[in-house]
């Protein structure tokens, strides 16, 4: 009986031992699994000048001594700050981490390799930059070039050689004759609509210019030429004033569109009239500005042309007879344009005409003479309509 009790006791002891051993193995396995899942952060340092790994001190979360590169930290969780000194043992300055961080302290929250670089970067090779322009997709405009905010004395196209670092190149917002800057396009096909482009590498950088508003004056359009038919400015004025009605379109129309639709706003009257005048050989411009009507300032477009060395302002919305009711001293042009470019007020393609704004009002003598001539034309007398209301353009 005693032998049986001893055997039972031995079996119980054996089971207890095996159970405790299994628990220890499981606990050890769990601890090993948890350790293997902890983020391992490898910290190293490298000198660009010596081109080799170096050893520098490491601080983690606080200046704890005893850590030097290379070293692997295993974190349970959370975010940690790791710092290296600003100067290595050879007196070389810290440059950056391999992540791009330029501070000597880097914040880590996941496993990975982090390398602190010391010593200067290799000296970059000099590069050349070509600044050029393109007008309406072809040709060059010869505009002045500024570099880093200063005039260079060069115009496009020009090659700047042996550059280093980063530079800003600027071209004018308007080219010769008022052609408008549109965008930059460089060798990498990146585009910007600012007149200044920042470059740090060699290549050809092209500033594109466009005709802008000039495209809306079309004296070479066959439809415009046919409608103009080499008529006088008086006949053309009466034609536009009588055949075109004021419309509610919200965009600039080409002159042929205005002819076909028979309607338009003040800008469309003006571009059509100037196109027809230009087709008939006149020196004419669309005037863009504003007029002060009874104390109310309104954006507006009208026409200016040169007749016997006198700049004459006309309202293409009114026929010749009704021009006498327009007070052009209330009209203030900001600029003129035709198909060739944009010009400052009171200038022309010929040498500037010395006149003032008050002197370009329609001369009464010319008005009375051409009115008689116009009234004698039965063709345009039939087309005339009474248009007492002059419509401004508020969306230029």
Buried (B, 14 or more C-beta within 10 A) or exposed (E): EEEEEEEEEEEEEEEEEEEEEEEEEEEEEEEEEEEEEEBBBBBBBBBBEEEEEBEBBBBBEEEEEEBBBBBEBEBEEEEBEBBBBEEBEEEBEBBBBBEEEEEBEBEBEEBEEBBBBBBEEEEEEEBEBBBBBBBBEEEBBBBBBBBEEEEBEBBBBBEBEEBEEEBEBBBBEBBEBBBBBBBBBBEEEEEEEEBEBEBEBBEBBBBBBBBBBBEBBBBEBEBBBEBBEEBBBBBBBBBBBBBBEBBEBEEBBBBBBBBEBEBBBBBBBBBBBBBBBBBBEBBBBBBBBBBBBEEEEBBBBBBBBBBEEBBBBBBBBBBBBBBEEBEBEBBBBEBBBBBBBBBEBBBBEEEEBEEEBEEBBBBEEBBEEBBEEBBEBEEBEEBBEEBEEBBBBEEB
